[in-house]
């Protein structure tokens, strides 16, 4: 059936990241149309703070994957799924790195220094520049929509494997499963 499951640390990093990313997407879509207010400023601050948490978690996930690679796919998984799975997971990880970095770059170019959780001042990655800010804002938004699309495909693949094929792929990543 499913074969070996993921290590508990891999599961923990996956599910915490998943919850945070879903929250970031929701807040990101909500905050952009808010009028200038304390609510908008706090939404942006929290969005940046949690985005940086996702960056750290993703770096930890990549380090962990280099130490403990994912378990092999079950024999029932088709050859084209075997080729596509690492590519789609790789794209997700790249996007989970690119999104917070592009946001941090955008803040820097916009002249807004990031204070992680209001205390730890992070360095500006690029000098303040309106054109660079606009390009990075566009990039950040495009990456966000790409991430949403890839997540829809990812969840669709989970449904395909768990509901249609019943091959146990999803159970390998369940937080409290084997």
C-alpha positions as CSV (number, residue, x, y, z in Angstrom):
1,X,0.0,0.0,0.0
2,X,1.6,3.3,1.1
3,X,5.0,2.1,2.3
4,X,7.1,4.1,4.7
5,X,5.8,7.3,6.0
6,X,7.7,10.6,6.5
7,X,9.8,11.3,9.5
8,X,7.8,13.1,12.3
9,X,10.0,16.2,11.9
10,X,9.2,16.3,8.1
11,X,5.5,16.0,8.9
12,X,5.7,18.8,11.5
13,X,7.5,21.2,9.2
14,X,5.1,20.3,6.4
15,X,1.9,20.9,8.3
16,X,3.1,24.0,10.2
17,X,4.2,25.5,6.9
18,X,0.9,24.5,5.2
19,X,-1.2,26.2,7.8
20,X,1.0,29.4,7.8
21,X,1.0,29.6,4.0
22,X,-2.8,29.2,3.9
23,X,-3.1,32.0,6.4
24,X,-0.6,34.2,4.5
25,X,-2.6,33.7,1.3
26,X,-5.8,34.7,3.1
27,X,-4.3,37.7,4.8
28,X,-2.4,38.7,1.6
29,X,-5.6,38.7,-0.5
30,X,-7.5,40.6,2.3
31,X,-4.9,43.3,3.2
32,X,-4.1,44.7,-0.2
33,X,-7.6,46.3,-0.6
34,X,-7.7,47.7,2.9
35,X,-7.7,51.5,3.3
36,X,-4.7,53.0,5.0
37,X,-5.3,52.3,8.7
38,X,-3.8,50.7,11.7
39,X,-5.5,47.5,10.7
40,X,-3.7,47.6,7.3
41,X,-0.3,48.4,8.9
42,X,-0.7,45.5,11.4
43,X,-1.9,43.1,8.7
44,X,1.2,43.9,6.6
45,X,3.5,43.6,9.6
46,X,2.1,40.2,10.5
47,X,2.2,39.1,6.9
48,X,5.9,39.9,6.8
49,X,6.6,38.3,10.1
50,X,4.9,35.0,9.3
51,X,6.3,35.1,5.8
52,X,9.8,35.1,7.3
53,X,8.8,32.2,9.6
54,X,7.9,30.3,6.5
55,X,11.3,31.2,5.0
56,X,13.1,29.8,8.1
57,X,10.8,26.7,8.1
58,X,11.4,26.1,4.4
59,X,15.2,26.4,4.9
60,X,14.9,23.9,7.7
61,X,12.8,21.6,5.5
62,X,15.4,21.7,2.7
63,X,18.2,21.0,5.2
64,X,16.2,18.1,6.7
65,X,15.5,16.7,3.2
66,X,19.2,16.7,2.4
67,X,19.8,14.7,5.6
68,X,16.7,12.5,5.5
69,X,15.3,12.2,1.9
70,X,11.6,11.5,1.5
71,X,10.6,7.8,1.6
72,X,10.4,6.0,-1.7
73,X,7.1,6.1,-3.5
74,X,5.0,2.9,-3.4
75,X,5.3,0.5,-6.4
76,X,1.7,1.3,-7.4
77,X,2.6,4.9,-8.3
78,X,2.8,5.3,-12.1
79,X,6.1,6.2,-13.8
80,X,4.9,9.6,-14.9
81,X,3.8,10.4,-11.3
82,X,7.3,9.3,-10.1
83,X,8.9,11.8,-12.5
84,X,6.4,14.6,-11.8
85,X,6.3,14.3,-7.9
86,X,9.9,15.6,-7.2
87,X,9.5,18.4,-9.8
88,X,6.2,19.6,-8.2
89,X,7.6,19.4,-4.7
90,X,10.8,21.2,-5.8
91,X,8.7,23.9,-7.4
92,X,6.7,24.3,-4.1
93,X,9.9,24.6,-2.1
94,X,11.4,27.2,-4.5
95,X,8.2,29.2,-4.3
96,X,8.2,29.0,-0.5
97,X,11.7,30.4,-0.6
98,X,11.0,33.0,-3.3
99,X,7.8,34.4,-1.8
100,X,9.3,35.7,1.5
101,X,12.6,36.8,-0.2
102,X,10.7,38.8,-2.8
103,X,8.6,40.3,-0.1
104,X,11.7,41.3,1.9
105,X,13.3,42.7,-1.2
106,X,10.1,44.6,-2.0
107,X,10.0,46.1,1.5
108,X,13.6,47.1,1.2
109,X,13.1,48.7,-2.2
110,X,10.0,50.5,-0.8
111,X,12.1,52.0,2.0
112,X,10.3,50.0,4.7
113,X,12.8,48.3,7.0
114,X,11.5,44.9,8.4
115,X,11.5,44.4,12.1
116,X,10.9,40.7,12.6
117,X,8.1,40.5,15.2
118,X,8.7,44.2,15.9
119,X,12.1,43.7,17.5
120,X,14.8,42.2,15.3
121,X,15.8,44.7,12.6
122,X,16.6,42.9,9.4
123,X,19.0,44.4,6.9
124,X,17.6,46.1,3.8
125,X,18.5,43.8,0.9
126,X,18.4,46.5,-1.8
127,X,18.5,50.3,-1.7
128,X,15.2,52.3,-1.8
129,X,14.1,52.6,-5.4
130,X,10.6,53.2,-6.7
131,X,11.1,51.3,-10.0
132,X,12.7,48.3,-8.2
133,X,9.8,48.3,-5.7
134,X,7.2,48.2,-8.4
135,X,9.0,45.4,-10.2
136,X,9.3,43.4,-7.0
137,X,5.7,44.1,-6.1
138,X,4.6,42.7,-9.4
139,X,6.9,39.7,-9.0
140,X,5.6,39.0,-5.5
141,X,2.0,39.1,-6.7
142,X,2.8,36.9,-9.7
143,X,4.6,34.4,-7.5
144,X,1.7,34.4,-5.1
145,X,-0.7,33.4,-7.9
146,X,1.7,30.8,-9.1
147,X,2.0,29.4,-5.6
148,X,-1.8,29.3,-5.3
149,X,-2.0,27.4,-8.6
150,X,0.7,24.9,-7.6
151,X,-1.1,24.4,-4.2
152,X,-4.3,23.7,-6.0
153,X,-2.5,21.1,-8.2
154,X,-0.8,19.7,-5.0
155,X,-4.1,19.3,-3.2
156,X,-5.7,17.9,-6.4
157,X,-2.9,15.3,-6.5
158,X,-3.6,14.4,-2.8
159,X,-7.3,13.9,-3.6
160,X,-6.4,11.9,-6.7
161,X,-4.1,9.6,-4.8
162,X,-6.1,9.3,-1.6
163,X,-9.7,9.2,-3.0
164,X,-9.4,7.8,-6.5
165,X,-6.4,5.6,-6.4
166,X,-6.4,4.8,-2.7
167,X,-2.6,4.2,-2.9
168,X,-1.9,5.6,0.6
169,X,0.3,8.5,-0.5
170,X,-1.5,11.0,1.7
171,X,-1.4,8.8,4.8
172,X,2.4,8.9,4.7
173,X,2.2,12.6,5.5
174,X,-0.7,12.6,8.0
175,X,0.5,14.3,11.2
176,X,-0.3,11.4,13.6
177,X,-0.1,8.5,11.1
178,X,2.6,6.1,10.4
